[in-house]
């Protein structure tokens, strides 16, 4: 997508001439002279609450010392806890606990502005743009990242746009990023952010519909713990899931809350072949995406009846042939033809894992929509991977799931036919695989991961900042308890269903 050049106006109204106090327009400073560092990490600013946020890697720091760096040309003086600190000086903060707050006074042109310094265990990310961020096209932004996991900072540029479908209507929106080498957007830049893959394309997930701010990545980690695909023997670096890390995000010195900074699921993540690989993304509910029929014939386009062709990005009718034949087989083939050919068309082990997965976490929005159908190379069967797992683990915070019973089992026409025909001992294979997963302490695996995430949110006071920013009253202890109780019941429900019917 075309990037529009920006002059990168860095708004420092939170520090000098605050616009909300009627003291003039924000100062334009393309050299970022207002930025402040402590031990090479950038402080982030929320001009609305007059809070500075600084990342630390522990809830308690003994005798914390920080080298303070700032521009003498911009600031007359900076005072921390009443002590004047010159740029480059080491300041002894003493013993720091994560809930501590520290007064910071900025003196600029003989005026004072008072901020409160807070601490977080989360990496922090700042985005600066001149124009409003829209769905398309990407606009140029400046991106500053404090990467606690790799102990690095990044000061770079990125194309940014709003992403998502229905989620674009939420108050808190998600973003897609493309890292760039320079301010004119002429070359991409790859970075191995947060210990994830080395790439230029990243996803900032707002998770607004999920009050726990955890379900998508929790689902991805659950899927990663048992997901199979035949080709993984050859492509050991391939991942059928995305990874990510929670961060706290700021845009133009306004706090936006906690986000998940994620990898994409794409050709690279799945390690699909350049020529023989195929990647289809199901984005809507249609007869085709639920494999119940073909209402519309494909044409030379990147889109067909609820699907988007993600790889190869060529408007060629032939690229739809494999998916078309698969849907036609499931929807229209007689019983014997279906039984004889289905395991040539799909990776049955992966398909069984996907069926178990969507039922284990009750992924209500992922039986047709919000999934990928993939092919590694010519001659290989199709396999599945999930996407967008916010409406899982008993999430009733939406009009689509508000009345969903924990007893509901999920399926589509593919799984219905496999079950009804017991194709190639399908039922036995499902039961054996489920018993293997269930007996491998899947509950403990999920809840331990969830506990670590939510406890980190609580101990870093992210819960308070997130609730304040978005006018919420989420109790993260209650979210942990609710998901834990829901999962314990859901596992029993699904285990009874398998034992009775398979």
C-alpha positions in Angstrom: 0.0 0.0 0.0 1.2 3.5 -0.7 2.7 5.4 2.2 2.1 9.1 2.6 5.2 11.1 3.7 4.8 12.8 7.0 7.1 15.4 8.6 6.9 13.5 11.8 5.5 16.1 14.1 6.2 14.9 17.6 3.6 16.5 19.9 5.1 17.7 23.1 2.1 19.6 24.4 2.2 17.4 27.5 5.4 19.1 28.4 5.4 22.6 27.0 2.4 24.8 26.2 -0.3 22.1 26.9 -3.1 22.7 24.4 -5.7 21.6 27.0 -4.6 24.5 29.2 -5.1 27.1 26.6 -1.4 28.1 26.4 -0.9 27.8 22.7 -0.3 25.2 20.1 1.9 22.1 20.7 5.5 22.6 19.9 6.7 21.0 16.7 10.1 19.2 17.3 11.2 16.8 14.6 14.5 16.2 16.5 12.6 14.8 19.5 14.5 17.1 21.9 11.8 16.5 24.6 12.5 12.8 24.9 14.0 11.6 28.2 15.9 8.4 28.8 16.7 6.5 32.0 19.4 3.9 31.5 18.9 3.9 27.7 15.1 3.2 28.0 12.8 6.0 26.8 10.2 7.4 29.2 6.7 7.5 27.8 4.2 10.3 28.5 0.5 10.6 28.8 -0.4 14.2 28.5 -4.0 13.7 29.8 -3.1 12.1 33.1 0.3 13.8 33.5 2.0 10.4 33.9 5.4 9.2 32.8 5.8 5.4 32.4 9.2 3.6 32.7 9.7 -0.1 32.1 11.6 -2.3 34.7 12.1 -6.0 34.6 11.2 -6.7 38.2 8.5 -5.8 40.8 11.3 -4.7 43.1 14.7 -3.1 42.4 17.2 -2.8 45.2 19.2 0.6 45.2 18.1 1.4 41.6 20.4 3.8 39.9 19.6 5.4 36.6 21.5 7.6 34.2 19.2 10.4 33.2 19.5 11.8 29.6 17.7 14.8 28.2 18.3 17.8 26.0 19.7 20.8 27.7 18.4 22.9 24.8 14.9 21.9 25.5 14.8 21.7 29.3 16.2 24.3 31.7 16.2 21.8 34.6 14.6 18.5 35.6 13.9 17.7 39.3 13.3 14.1 40.5 11.9 13.9 44.0 12.9 17.6 44.5 16.5 17.0 43.5 17.9 18.7 40.4 19.4 16.2 37.9 21.6 17.3 35.1 21.6 15.4 31.8 24.1 12.5 32.0 24.1 12.3 35.8 23.4 9.1 37.7 20.4 9.4 40.0 19.8 7.1 42.9 16.2 6.2 43.1 16.7 4.0 46.1 14.7 0.8 46.6 11.9 0.7 44.0 8.7 -1.3 44.1 6.6 -1.4 41.0 3.7 0.5 42.6 5.9 3.4 43.6 5.4 6.8 42.1 7.9 9.6 41.8 7.4 13.3 41.2 9.2 14.8 38.2 9.3 18.5 37.6 10.2 20.0 34.2 11.4 23.6 34.1 11.1 25.0 30.6 11.4 28.8 29.9 11.0 29.5 33.6 7.7 27.5 33.7 7.1 24.3 35.7 5.2 21.2 34.6 4.7 18.4 37.1 4.5 14.7 36.1 4.3 11.5 38.1 6.7 8.7 37.2 5.2 5.2 37.3 6.8 1.8 36.6 5.7 -1.2 34.6 7.0 -4.7 33.9 5.6 -4.4 30.3 7.6 -3.1 27.3 6.4 0.3 26.1 5.8 1.4 22.6 5.3 5.0 21.3 3.8 5.9 17.9 3.9 9.4 16.5 1.9 10.5 13.5 0.9 13.8 11.9 -2.3 12.5 10.2 -5.1 10.4 11.5 -4.5 6.7 11.3 -7.1 5.1 8.9 -7.9 1.7 7.6 -6.2 2.2 4.3 -3.7 3.3 3.2 -0.8 3.1 5.7 0.6 6.4 6.8 4.1 7.0 7.9 4.8 7.1 11.6 7.7 7.2 14.0 8.0 4.2 16.2 9.9 4.0 19.5 10.1 0.6 21.3 11.4 -0.2 24.7 12.1 -4.0 24.4 12.5 -5.3 27.9 12.8 -8.9 26.7 15.9 -8.2 24.6 17.1 -5.2 26.6 17.1 -3.0 23.5 15.5 0.2 22.3 14.4 0.9 18.7 13.8 4.3 17.2 12.5 3.7 13.7 9.8 4.5 11.2 6.7 2.4 10.2 3.7 2.4 8.0 0.6 2.1 10.1 -3.1 1.5 9.5 -6.1 0.3 11.4 -6.9 -3.4 10.9 -9.9 -5.7 11.4 -13.5 -5.8 10.3 -16.1 -5.4 13.0 -13.5 -4.5 15.5 -12.8 -1.2 13.7 -16.0 0.1 15.3 -14.7 -0.5 18.9 -13.4 2.5 20.8 -10.0 0.8 21.1 -8.8 -0.3 17.6 -6.0 -2.6 16.4 -3.2 -1.7 14.0 -0.9 -3.2 11.4 2.7 -2.1 11.2 5.3 -2.3 8.5 8.8 -1.3 9.7 10.7 1.1 7.4 14.3 2.1 7.1 13.7 5.9 6.7 11.2 8.7 6.9 10.2 8.5 3.2 9.2 4.9 3.4 11.4 3.7 0.6 12.8 0.5 2.2 11.4 -2.0 4.6 13.3 -2.8 7.8 13.3 -6.2 9.6 13.7 -6.6 13.3 13.5 -9.5 15.8 11.3 -7.7 18.2 10.6 -9.2 21.7 12.4 -12.4 20.7 9.9 -13.1 18.0 10.6 -13.7 14.3 12.8 -11.4 12.3 10.3 -9.5 10.2 8.9 -6.1 9.0 5.2 -6.9 9.4 3.6 -6.8 12.9 0.2 -6.7 14.4 -0.9 -4.5 17.4 -4.0 -6.3 18.8 -6.3 -4.1 20.9 -8.2 -7.2 22.4 -11.1 -4.8 23.2 -13.8 -7.4 23.1 -11.9 -9.6 25.5 -12.0 -8.1 29.0 -9.2 -10.3 30.2 -6.9 -9.0 27.4 -5.5 -12.5 27.1 -7.7 -14.9 25.2 -6.2 -14.7 21.7 -2.6 -15.5 22.8 -3.8 -18.0 25.4 -5.7 -19.8 22.6 -2.6 -19.6 20.3 -0.4 -21.1 23.0 -3.0 -23.8 23.6 -3.1 -24.7 19.9 0.7 -24.7 19.7 0.9 -27.2 22.5 -0.6 -30.0 20.4 -1.2 -28.9 16.8 0.1 -31.3 14.1 0.7 -31.1 10.4 2.5 -33.7 8.3 4.8 -31.2 6.6 6.3 -30.1 9.9 8.7 -33.0 9.7 10.4 -31.2 6.8 9.8 -27.6 8.0 10.9 -27.7 11.6 10.8 -23.9 11.9 7.3 -23.6 10.7 4.6 -22.4 13.2 0.9 -23.0 12.9 0.2 -20.2 15.2 1.2 -16.6 16.1 3.2 -15.4 19.1 3.1 -12.1 20.8 3.9 -10.1 23.9 1.8 -7.6 25.9 3.0 -4.0 25.7 1.7 -0.6 26.8 1.0 1.7 23.9 1.1 5.4 23.4 0.1 7.5 20.4 1.1 11.1 20.2 1.7 11.1 24.0 -1.7 9.7 24.8 -2.0 6.4 26.6 -3.9 3.8 24.6 -3.6 0.9 27.1 -2.4 -2.7 26.9 -1.9 -4.3 23.5 -0.5 -7.5 22.2 2.4 -7.0 19.8 2.1 -10.0 17.6 3.6 -11.9 14.7 1.4 -12.4 11.6 0.2 -15.8 10.4 1.4 -15.8 6.8 3.5 -17.7 4.3 6.6 -17.0 6.3 5.2 -18.1 9.6 3.9 -21.3 8.1 7.0 -21.8 5.9 4.9 -22.4 2.8 6.7 -22.9 -0.5 6.9 -19.9 -2.8 5.6 -21.6 -5.9 3.5 -24.6 -4.7 2.3 -23.2 -1.4 -1.3 -21.9 -0.9 -2.8 -19.8 1.9 -6.5 -19.0 2.1 -8.0 -16.9 4.9 -11.7 -17.4 5.7 -13.2 -14.0 6.6 -16.9 -14.5 6.5 -19.7 -17.0 7.0 -20.8 -18.5 3.7 -21.8 -21.9 2.3 -18.3 -22.1 1.0 -16.5 -21.4 4.3 -18.6 -24.0 6.1 -18.1 -26.5 3.3 -21.9 -26.9 2.9 -22.2 -25.8 -0.7 -20.9 -23.6 -3.6 -23.2 -20.7 -4.2 -20.7 -18.6 -6.2 -18.1 -19.7 -8.7 -14.6 -18.2 -8.2 -13.0 -15.9 -10.8 -9.6 -14.3 -11.3 -9.6 -12.4 -8.1 -8.0 -12.4 -4.6 -11.5 -12.9 -3.1 -14.1 -15.6 -3.3 -17.3 -16.0 -1.2 -15.8 -15.3 2.2 -12.2 -16.2 1.4 -9.2 -14.1 0.7 -6.2 -15.5 -1.1 -3.1 -14.5 0.9 -0.5 -16.6 -1.0 0.3 -16.4 -3.8 -1.1 -12.8 -4.3 -1.9 -13.4 -7.9 -5.3 -12.9 -9.5 -5.3 -16.3 -11.2 -8.4 -18.5 -11.3 -6.1 -21.6 -11.0 -5.2 -20.6 -7.4 -8.8 -21.3 -6.3 -8.9 -24.8 -7.8 -7.6 -26.8 -4.8 -9.9 -25.0 -2.4 -12.8 -25.3 -4.8 -12.3 -29.1 -5.2 -12.0 -29.6 -1.4 -15.3 -27.8 -0.8 -17.0 -29.6 -3.6 -15.9 -33.0 -2.3 -17.2 -32.2 1.2 -20.5 -30.7 0.0 -21.5 -32.8 -3.0 -19.5 -36.1 -3.2 -21.3 -39.3 -2.5 -20.4 -41.2 0.6 -17.9 -43.7 -1.0 -16.1 -40.9 -2.9 -15.9 -38.8 0.2 -14.4 -41.7 2.3 -12.0 -42.7 -0.4 -10.6 -39.2 -1.1 -10.9 -37.0 1.9 -7.6 -38.0 3.5 -5.8 -37.3 0.2 -7.3 -33.8 0.3 -6.8 -32.8 3.9 -4.2 -33.6 6.6 -6.5 -35.7 8.8 -4.3 -35.5 11.9 -4.3 -31.7 11.7 -8.0 -31.7 11.0 -8.7 -33.8 14.1 -6.5 -31.5 16.2 -8.4 -28.4 14.9 -11.8 -30.0 15.8 -10.6 -30.8 19.3 -9.1 -27.3 19.7 -12.2 -25.3 18.7 -14.3 -27.4 21.1 -11.8 -27.4 23.9 -11.8 -23.6 24.0 -15.3 -23.2 22.5 -14.1 -21.1 19.6 -17.5 -19.9 18.5 -16.2 -17.7 15.7 -13.7 -20.2 14.2 -15.5 -23.1 12.6 -15.8 -21.4 9.2 -14.7 -17.8 9.6 -11.4 -16.7 11.3 -9.3 -19.6 10.1 -6.6 -20.3 7.5 -6.7 -23.2 5.0 -3.1 -23.9 3.9 -1.1 -26.1 1.5 2.7 -26.5 2.0 3.5 -27.5 -1.5 2.1 -29.2 -4.6 1.2 -32.8 -3.7 0.6 -32.1 -0.1 -2.8 -32.1 1.6 -4.6 -29.0 3.0 -4.3 -28.2 6.7 -5.9 -25.7 9.1 -4.7 -22.9 11.4 -6.8 -20.6 13.6 -7.0 -16.8 13.7 -8.6 -14.2 16.0 -9.4 -16.1 19.2 -11.0 -13.4 21.3 -14.4 -15.0 21.5 -13.2 -18.1 23.3 -12.8 -19.5 26.8 -16.4 -18.5 27.7 -16.2 -14.9 26.5 -19.7 -13.6 26.6 -18.8 -10.0 26.1 -20.4 -9.7 22.6 -23.8 -9.8 21.0 -22.8 -13.1 19.3 -21.8 -15.0 22.4 -23.8 -13.4 25.2 -26.2 -16.3 25.4 -23.8 -19.1 24.4 -24.2 -22.2 26.6 -21.1 -23.9 27.8 -22.6 -27.2 26.6 -22.7 -26.2 22.9 -20.4 -28.4 20.7 -19.0 -26.9 17.5 -18.8 -28.4 14.1 -19.2 -27.7 10.3 -20.1 -29.9 7.3 -16.6 -31.4 7.1 -16.7 -32.7 10.6 -20.3 -33.7 10.3 -19.6 -35.9 7.4 -16.4 -37.4 8.9 -18.4 -38.3 12.0 -21.6 -39.6 10.4 -19.6 -41.8 7.9 -17.0 -42.7 10.5 -14.6 -42.2 7.6 -11.5 -44.4 7.9 -12.1 -44.9 11.6 -12.4 -41.2 12.2 -14.2 -41.5 15.6 -11.5 -43.8 17.0 -8.8 -41.4 15.9 -10.6 -38.4 17.5 -11.1 -40.3 20.8 -7.5 -41.5 20.9 -6.2 -38.0 20.2 -8.4 -36.4 22.7 -7.5 -38.8 25.5 -3.8 -38.1 24.7 -4.3 -34.4 25.1 -6.7 -34.5 28.0 -4.4 -36.8 30.0 -1.4 -34.5 29.4 -2.6 -32.0 32.0 -4.0 -29.6 29.4 -5.9 -27.7 32.2 -2.8 -26.9 34.1 -0.9 -25.9 31.0 -3.6 -23.3 30.1 -4.3 -22.0 33.5 -0.6 -21.6 34.5 -0.1 -19.5 31.4 -3.2 -17.4 32.0 -2.2 -16.9 35.7 1.2 -15.6 34.6 -0.3 -13.1 32.2 -3.1 -11.7 34.4 -0.8 -11.6 37.5 1.7 -9.5 35.5 -1.1 -7.2 34.5 -2.2 -6.7 38.1 1.2 -6.3 39.6 2.2 -3.7 37.1 -1.0 -1.7 37.7 -1.9 -2.1 34.0 -5.4 -3.1 35.2 -5.9 0.4 36.7 -4.5 2.2 33.7 -6.5 0.1 31.2 -9.7 0.5 33.1 -9.2 4.2 33.5 -8.4 4.8 29.9 -11.4 2.9 28.6 -13.8 3.5 31.4 -14.0 -0.1 32.4 -14.3 -1.9 35.7 -12.6 -5.1 34.9 -11.4 -7.2 37.9 -8.6 -9.3 36.5 -8.6 -11.6 39.6 -12.2 -12.3 38.7 -11.4 -12.8 35.1 -8.8 -15.4 36.1 -11.3 -17.2 38.3 -14.0 -17.1 35.7 -11.9 -18.6 32.9 -10.5 -21.2 35.3 -13.9 -22.3 36.4 -15.3 -22.2 32.9 -12.4 -24.3 31.5 -12.7 -27.0 34.2 -16.4 -27.4 33.3 -15.8 -27.2 29.6 -13.2 -30.0 29.7 -15.7 -32.3 31.5 -18.4 -31.4 29.0 -16.2 -32.2 26.0 -14.7 -35.3 27.6 -18.2 -36.7 28.3 -19.3 -35.8 24.7 -16.3 -37.7 23.3 -16.7 -40.7 25.6 -20.4 -41.0 24.8 -20.3 -40.4 21.0 -16.9 -41.6 19.9 
